[in-house]
Amino acid sequence: MDFSILGKKDKDRTPAQVVVQDVVKVKKGERVLIIANPATNEIAQDLYSASSEAGALATLIFQPDKTSFDNANPEVLAAIASEPEVCFSISNIKLGKDPAATAKPYKTEDGQEYTHIFDYLMDGKKTMRGAWTPGITVDMMNRTAAIDYKELQDRCRKLGEIFKGAVSVRVTAPGGTNLLVPINGRALLSDDGDFSKPGTGGNIPAGEVFISPVVGGLGLKAPDGSVYEQQADGCEGVIVYDGSMTFADGDSIIETPITCRVEKGFVTEVTGGAEAKRLLKTITEAEARSVAYEKEGKLAAGQGAVYKKNARNIGELGIGLNPAASITGNMLEDEKAFHTCHFAIGENYDNDAPSLIHLDGVVRDPTITLTYSNGTSRTILQDGALQI
């Protein structure tokens, strides 16, 4: 089953109109906040116009480019704190951190902590929905945003069913990747382009499923309490990034593959060429900043060591599902490309491995096999091709 890139009904709609009408489903009278940088002005203006045409009360605000280590402008954080129904973060690199929430996280009634007002309103309170587009370009928006979302959502649902009951994933690839990923008790998440309900959101372009591996040291247990000893302490093996990679200062196509040795869930060695040195520099900078932030009061007491450790955590395994996407050196698109998977180093999506970084890296043509608690297995990608 193949995706249609743009159906007949969409020939007269702009990509921004497709996103507003089909993805976020903006309603008349809703408050829509759009946060942009000068470099993303054209896309932001299109979303502003499309939201206004839908009857929303739209607001557009600009701030300078922000890197992985920069804070968002106070005015931007205050605008998000006004609790709009919809928030678009149309950033050239990142939205920027929330320093107050990093030092003193927001907490929900069930004890979950959030270090950014955006995440708190969307994932915690579930009062806001929206989309974020770190690195979006006009060309990318035009090529990848107006896909058949019903097809994408159907494929994500199928993979969600297949992942139920799986305790581990084995990922291998021609470039040399061979990693065992424990996922028992973890839920598969989808960036399926349906951000219409409060508490939902994702990327534009959409098109991936992803899961947070069990963090090293937490253990991997079956429902009866028994431990799978060979998988009980985080990811084990080797990742060879041979597609593209995120660094603190941006994304790049990988010319010389980056090899990461992973033991008990954490990266212990990074080798390769110039890109490997660039990755290691970002990781070590995150480690150093974690300790410094605690001393400066930007992290709570004891959190410096936690953040430092998790700068080497394997925080995500994702699978690309957008047929209009390709590897271009821009991770927003690259991680959605067919015939790829990606692993992130740093923070995860289950809120049990906080870090200052989340660095995605793409692996080409992977074979991905799930193993279930009863010992059976199922291959869902074979040399990059979906098997569902």
Secondary structure, 3 states (H helix, E strand, C coil): CCCCCCCHHHCCCCHHHHHHHHHCCCCCCCEEEEEECHHHHHHHHHHHHHHHHCCCEEEEEECCCECCCCECCHHHHHHHHCCCCEEEEECCCECCECHHHHHCCEECCCCCEECCHHHHHHHHCCCCEEEECCCCCHHHHHHHCCCCHHHHHHHHHHHHHHHCCEEEEEEECCCCCEEEEECCCCCCEEECCCCCCCCCEEECCCCEEEECCCCCCCCCECCCCCECHHHCCCCEEEEEECCEEEECCEEEECCCCEEEEEECCEEEEEECCHHHHHHHHHHHHHHHHHHHHHHCCCCCCCHHHHHHHHCCEEEEEEEECECCCCCCCCHHHHCCECCEEEEEEECCCCCCCCCCCEEEEEEECCEEEEEECCCCEEEEEECCEECC
